[in-house]
Amino acid sequence: MKIENIYFLILGVLLLFVISGCVSEQPATTGSGQSAPAGECDRACLENFADRYIEAMVAHDPLSVPLSDNVRFTENGVELEVGDALWATASGNTDFGIYAADPETGQVGYSGIVEENGTRVLISFRLRILDGRISEIEQIVGRDRNFSGVDNLKEPDPVYARILEPSERRPREEMIPIADSYFAALERADGKRPVPFADTCNRMENGVQTTNNPELGAGMGGGYNIMAMSCTEQFKTGYFKFVTEIRRRHVMVDEERGMVFSFAALDHAGNIKQVTTNDGQTHDIGQLSPSTLYGGGLFKIIDGRIHRIYTVFFTAPYGMKHAW
């Protein structure tokens, strides 16, 4: 794994996560803001669509999967024709995949690894199924090898696939505010806004664990290693003040697995050269030009607490708006 700029690792503290105006009280919706009829496609049906979608993409054959006549497809925030982008370059699938299914809105989310012209790349996408056909495709592809642990990923953490006990679950109207509290606390972070992290919380960004990982941030200046800290400890520092705005959408909820699937764009205005953490220390910020990290992924929520954060992101033009 090669990491050339620790900024990408720090700012990527998400996300998960790209349209402004999402509030935690809003229900999860599709990109068009509409819900599919409940029960039209159950969990097994939705996950099968995700598998068939990947197979069709690897085969470069859009006709091998049922698509709506007016299907919308975006990759990395740009609207394209089905058959373009990763559809033209995907060369193989892998066994690494995390699913989130939301029968209530007729959507499935997937985060995994595929091969692109023989090179492993990270992918995170959502599909909307309507009348037995894919009507919406929204995907993020992480191709940047400068910040990627894709080659070290062997199999997903089993916690993602675990079906929760009924006592561990929360209804979607509670899960979305829990997920959104992460972004609310991260945006212009002061370390004082609460996030219900579990003691076991860990965050994975582009295949790199960016919490509880002292080895990763060992080269940070002044001996201050935020990557060695837990999710809770990191947020209490107030270190992430340089994240100036976050535009996020929580697009689906898997209540049985306890997952919220989200997209977000994290802006860094480039004019914050230093931050003072809540312990009084001052730290230089290495990224001094405007930049946006744009990504998609999921939160694993058990018994009302965030246990895992998994995201795939890429570096976008500053202030880039999402197509949905």
C-alpha positions as CSV (number, residue, x, y, z in Angstrom):
1,M,0.0,0.0,0.0
2,K,1.3,3.4,-1.0
3,I,0.2,6.5,0.8
4,E,1.7,9.7,-0.5
5,N,-0.5,12.3,1.3
6,I,-1.8,11.8,4.8
7,Y,-4.4,14.5,4.0
8,F,-6.4,12.2,1.9
9,L,-6.6,9.7,4.7
10,I,-7.7,12.3,7.2
11,L,-10.2,14.1,5.1
12,G,-11.6,10.8,3.9
13,V,-12.9,10.3,7.4
14,L,-16.0,9.3,6.0
15,L,-17.7,8.4,3.7
16,L,-19.3,7.6,3.4
17,F,-21.2,9.5,1.7
18,V,-23.9,13.9,-2.4
19,I,-26.5,16.4,-2.6
20,S,-27.1,19.2,-0.2
21,G,-30.3,19.5,1.8
22,C,-30.5,16.1,3.4
23,V,-31.7,16.2,7.0
24,S,-31.7,13.5,9.5
25,E,-35.5,13.6,9.9
26,Q,-36.1,12.7,6.2
27,P,-36.8,9.1,5.2
28,A,-34.4,7.3,2.9
29,T,-35.4,7.7,-0.7
30,T,-34.2,6.7,-4.1
31,G,-32.2,9.2,-6.2
32,S,-35.5,10.3,-7.8
33,G,-37.0,10.8,-4.3
34,Q,-39.6,8.0,-4.9
35,S,-40.1,4.8,-3.1
36,A,-40.7,1.4,-4.9
37,P,-43.7,-0.6,-3.9
38,A,-43.0,-2.6,-0.7
39,G,-42.5,-6.3,-1.3
40,E,-41.9,-6.0,-5.0
41,C,-38.4,-7.5,-4.7
42,D,-37.3,-9.1,-1.4
43,R,-33.7,-9.3,0.0
44,A,-32.7,-12.4,-2.0
45,C,-34.1,-10.8,-5.2
46,L,-32.3,-7.5,-4.6
47,E,-29.0,-9.1,-3.9
48,N,-29.4,-11.3,-7.0
49,F,-29.8,-8.1,-9.0
50,A,-26.5,-6.8,-7.6
51,D,-24.7,-10.0,-8.6
52,R,-26.3,-10.0,-12.1
53,Y,-25.3,-6.3,-12.5
54,I,-21.6,-7.1,-11.8
55,E,-21.7,-10.1,-14.1
56,A,-23.2,-8.0,-17.0
57,M,-20.6,-5.2,-16.4
58,V,-17.7,-7.7,-16.5
59,A,-19.2,-9.2,-19.7
60,H,-19.6,-5.7,-21.2
61,D,-23.2,-6.7,-22.0
62,P,-25.9,-4.4,-20.8
63,L,-28.5,-6.5,-22.6
64,S,-27.8,-9.5,-20.2
65,V,-29.5,-7.7,-17.3
66,P,-33.0,-6.2,-17.3
67,L,-32.8,-2.4,-17.6
68,S,-35.7,0.1,-17.7
69,D,-36.1,2.0,-20.9
70,N,-35.2,5.2,-19.1
71,V,-32.5,3.9,-16.8
72,R,-30.2,6.5,-15.3
73,F,-26.5,5.6,-14.8
74,T,-23.8,7.7,-13.0
75,E,-20.2,6.8,-12.2
76,N,-18.3,9.1,-9.9
77,G,-21.0,11.7,-10.0
78,V,-21.2,12.0,-13.8
79,E,-24.2,10.9,-15.8
80,L,-23.2,8.4,-18.6
81,E,-24.7,5.9,-20.9
82,V,-24.9,2.3,-19.6
83,G,-22.0,0.5,-21.3
84,D,-19.6,3.3,-20.7
85,A,-16.9,3.8,-18.0
86,L,-16.4,0.7,-15.8
87,W,-18.9,-1.1,-18.1
88,A,-16.2,-0.9,-20.8
89,T,-13.2,-1.7,-18.7
90,A,-14.3,-4.2,-16.0
91,S,-12.4,-7.4,-16.6
92,G,-13.3,-9.6,-13.6
93,N,-15.1,-10.0,-10.3
94,T,-13.8,-11.0,-6.9
95,D,-15.2,-12.7,-3.8
96,F,-15.1,-9.5,-1.8
97,G,-18.6,-8.0,-1.5
98,I,-20.8,-6.3,1.2
99,Y,-24.6,-6.1,0.5
100,A,-27.3,-3.8,1.9
101,A,-30.9,-4.5,0.9
102,D,-33.9,-2.3,1.3
103,P,-37.0,-4.0,0.0
104,E,-39.2,-1.1,1.3
105,T,-37.6,1.3,-1.3
106,G,-36.7,-1.4,-3.8
107,Q,-33.0,-0.8,-3.6
108,V,-29.8,-2.7,-3.1
109,G,-26.4,-1.4,-2.1
110,Y,-23.0,-3.1,-2.8
111,S,-19.5,-2.3,-1.8
112,G,-16.8,-4.6,-3.2
113,I,-13.8,-5.2,-5.4
114,V,-13.7,-5.8,-9.2
115,E,-10.9,-5.9,-11.7
116,E,-10.5,-3.2,-14.3
117,N,-8.2,-4.2,-17.1
118,G,-6.5,-6.6,-14.7
119,T,-6.1,-4.2,-11.8
120,R,-8.2,-4.5,-8.6
121,V,-10.4,-1.4,-8.0
122,L,-12.9,-0.6,-5.3
123,I,-16.6,-0.1,-6.1
124,S,-19.6,1.0,-4.2
125,F,-23.0,1.2,-5.9
126,R,-26.8,1.3,-5.5
127,L,-29.4,-0.1,-7.8
128,R,-33.1,0.8,-7.8
129,I,-35.4,-2.0,-9.0
130,L,-38.8,-1.1,-10.4
131,D,-41.2,-3.5,-12.1
132,G,-38.5,-6.1,-12.3
133,R,-35.9,-3.9,-14.0
134,I,-33.0,-1.7,-12.9
135,S,-34.1,1.9,-13.2
136,E,-31.3,3.7,-11.4
137,I,-27.5,2.9,-11.1
138,E,-25.4,5.1,-9.0
139,Q,-21.8,4.0,-8.5
140,I,-18.5,5.1,-7.1
141,V,-15.2,3.6,-8.4
142,G,-12.0,4.1,-6.3
143,R,-9.1,3.9,-8.7
144,D,-6.5,6.1,-6.9
145,R,-3.6,3.8,-6.0
146,N,-1.9,6.5,-4.0
147,F,-4.4,5.9,-1.2
148,S,-5.7,2.4,-1.4
149,G,-5.6,-0.8,0.6
150,V,-7.4,-2.8,-2.0
151,D,-4.6,-5.3,-2.5
152,N,-4.7,-6.1,1.2
153,L,-8.4,-6.8,1.4
154,K,-9.1,-10.5,1.4
155,E,-12.7,-10.9,2.7
156,P,-15.2,-8.5,4.4
157,D,-15.5,-8.3,8.1
158,P,-18.3,-10.8,9.0
159,V,-20.1,-8.2,11.0
160,Y,-21.5,-6.6,7.8
161,A,-23.4,-9.7,6.8
162,R,-24.7,-10.5,10.2
163,I,-28.5,-10.3,10.6
164,L,-29.2,-8.6,13.8
165,E,-31.4,-10.0,16.6
166,P,-34.7,-8.1,16.8
167,S,-33.6,-6.5,20.1
168,E,-30.5,-5.1,18.4
169,R,-32.4,-3.4,15.5
170,R,-33.6,0.1,15.2
171,P,-36.3,1.4,12.8
172,R,-35.2,3.4,9.8
173,E,-36.5,6.6,11.2
174,E,-33.9,6.2,14.0
175,M,-31.1,4.8,12.0
176,I,-30.8,7.7,9.6
177,P,-30.3,10.3,12.3
178,I,-27.6,8.1,13.9
179,A,-25.7,7.9,10.6
180,D,-26.2,11.6,10.0
181,S,-24.8,12.5,13.4
182,Y,-21.4,11.3,12.0
183,F,-21.4,14.0,9.3
184,A,-22.9,16.7,11.6
185,A,-20.1,16.2,14.0
186,L,-17.4,16.0,11.3
187,E,-18.4,19.2,9.5
188,R,-16.3,22.0,11.0
189,A,-15.7,19.7,13.9
190,D,-15.4,21.2,17.3
191,G,-15.3,17.9,19.2
192,K,-18.5,18.7,21.1
193,R,-21.2,17.2,18.9
194,P,-22.1,13.7,20.1
195,V,-21.9,10.6,17.8
196,P,-23.1,7.2,19.2
197,F,-20.0,5.2,18.5
198,A,-19.6,1.7,19.9
199,D,-16.4,0.9,21.7
200,T,-15.7,-1.6,18.9
201,C,-16.1,1.1,16.2
202,N,-13.7,1.1,13.3
203,R,-13.6,3.0,10.0
204,M,-12.4,1.6,6.6
205,E,-11.6,4.1,3.8
206,N,-10.6,2.8,0.4
207,G,-9.5,-0.4,2.0
208,V,-7.4,1.3,4.7
209,Q,-8.3,1.2,8.4
210,T,-8.1,4.8,9.6
211,T,-9.0,4.2,13.3
212,N,-7.1,2.2,16.0
213,N,-4.2,1.9,13.5
214,P,-1.1,3.4,15.2
215,E,1.2,2.1,12.4
216,L,-0.6,4.1,9.7
217,G,-0.1,7.6,11.2
218,A,3.3,7.0,12.7
219,G,4.9,9.6,10.4
220,M,2.6,12.5,11.4
221,G,4.4,15.6,12.7
222,G,4.9,16.2,16.4
223,G,4.2,12.7,17.4
224,Y,0.4,13.4,17.2
225,N,-1.1,10.2,15.7
226,I,-4.8,10.6,15.2
227,M,-4.9,7.3,13.3
228,A,-4.1,5.5,16.5
229,M,-7.2,6.8,18.2
230,S,-10.7,5.2,18.4
231,C,-13.7,6.7,16.6
232,T,-14.8,8.5,19.7
233,E,-11.3,9.8,20.6
234,Q,-10.8,11.2,17.1
235,F,-14.0,13.1,17.1
236,K,-13.4,14.5,20.6
237,T,-10.1,16.1,19.5
238,G,-11.7,18.7,17.2
239,Y,-9.0,17.9,14.7
240,F,-11.2,17.8,11.6
241,K,-12.1,21.5,11.6
242,F,-10.7,21.7,8.0
243,V,-13.7,19.7,6.7
244,T,-15.7,22.8,5.8
245,E,-18.9,21.4,4.3
246,I,-20.4,18.0,3.8
247,R,-23.2,17.3,1.3
248,R,-24.8,13.9,2.1
249,R,-27.6,11.7,1.2
250,H,-28.8,8.6,3.1
251,V,-30.3,6.6,0.3
252,M,-31.3,3.3,1.8
253,V,-31.7,1.4,5.1
254,D,-31.2,-2.3,5.7
255,E,-33.0,-2.7,9.1
256,E,-32.3,-6.5,9.4
257,R,-28.6,-6.0,9.0
258,G,-28.5,-2.6,10.7
259,M,-27.0,-0.7,7.8
260,V,-27.5,2.8,6.4
261,F,-26.1,3.2,2.8
262,S,-25.0,6.8,2.1
263,F,-23.3,9.1,-0.4
264,A,-21.4,12.2,0.6
265,A,-19.1,15.0,-0.7
266,L,-16.6,16.3,1.8
267,D,-15.3,19.8,1.0
268,H,-12.0,21.3,2.2
269,A,-11.8,24.9,1.3
270,G,-8.0,24.9,1.4
271,N,-7.8,28.1,3.5
272,I,-7.4,26.4,6.9
273,K,-3.6,26.1,7.3
274,Q,-3.6,25.0,11.0
275,V,-6.0,23.6,13.5
276,T,-5.8,23.7,17.3
277,T,-7.1,20.6,18.9
278,N,-9.0,20.6,22.2
279,D,-5.9,19.7,24.1
280,G,-4.3,23.0,23.0
281,Q,-1.9,21.6,20.4
282,T,-1.7,23.3,17.0
283,H,-1.2,21.2,13.9
284,D,-0.3,22.1,10.3
285,I,-2.8,21.0,7.6
286,G,-0.9,19.8,4.6
287,Q,-3.6,20.2,2.0
288,L,-3.7,23.9,1.0
289,S,-5.7,23.9,-2.1
290,P,-9.5,23.4,-2.5
291,S,-10.6,19.8,-2.8
292,T,-13.6,17.5,-2.4
293,L,-13.7,13.9,-1.4
294,Y,-16.7,12.2,-3.0
295,G,-17.7,8.8,-1.9
296,G,-20.3,6.1,-1.1
297,G,-20.5,3.4,1.6
298,L,-22.3,2.3,4.7
299,F,-22.7,2.5,8.4
300,K,-23.2,-0.7,10.5
301,I,-25.5,0.2,13.4
302,I,-26.1,-2.3,16.2
303,D,-28.3,-1.5,19.2
304,G,-28.3,2.2,18.3
305,R,-24.5,2.5,18.0
306,I,-22.1,2.8,15.0
307,H,-19.8,-0.2,14.9
308,R,-18.4,0.1,11.4
309,I,-18.0,2.7,8.7
310,Y,-17.0,1.5,5.3
311,T,-16.4,3.9,2.4
312,V,-15.1,4.1,-1.2
313,F,-14.1,7.6,-2.4
314,F,-12.2,9.6,-5.0
315,T,-10.8,13.1,-5.2
316,A,-13.2,15.3,-7.1
317,P,-13.1,19.0,-8.3
318,Y,-13.8,21.3,-5.3
319,G,-17.5,21.8,-4.7
320,M,-18.6,19.1,-7.2
321,K,-22.3,18.6,-7.1
322,H,-23.9,15.2,-7.4
323,A,-26.0,14.2,-10.4
324,W,-28.9,12.9,-8.4
